[in-house]
Amino acid sequence: MHRLEHLNRQDVVIDELVIHSIEMGIYLAQVNYDDKVAFLVDADNRPQRFLSVDQIKQSLSEATVKMAWLQHQSAYDEMIGGPDKVDNSLRIPV
């Protein structure tokens, strides 16, 4: 678990940021920092929800991010009766 207040500092270097695009304009941020991979969490230790990619960028504006990705998983194959185990992930650099 990582909190924004711990990561959004000038001395922090995030190796990888993966922004997961969930449904209905909800985004979750997963960071690889200090050899730990975890989602950003809120004060209740629940995954922190963001409303845009820009909101995540602004929230981490003080930290250094080496690589950042936007990842979206499509349920298209499942919706048309295709196999359940197909990886329909799209990952693009941000």
Secondary structure, DSSP 4 states (H G I P E B T S, - for coil): -EEHHHHSSTT-EEEEEEEEE-GGG-EEEEEEETTEEEEEE-TTSSBPPBS-HHHHHHHTTTSEEEEEEEEEE--HHHHTT--TT---EEEEE-
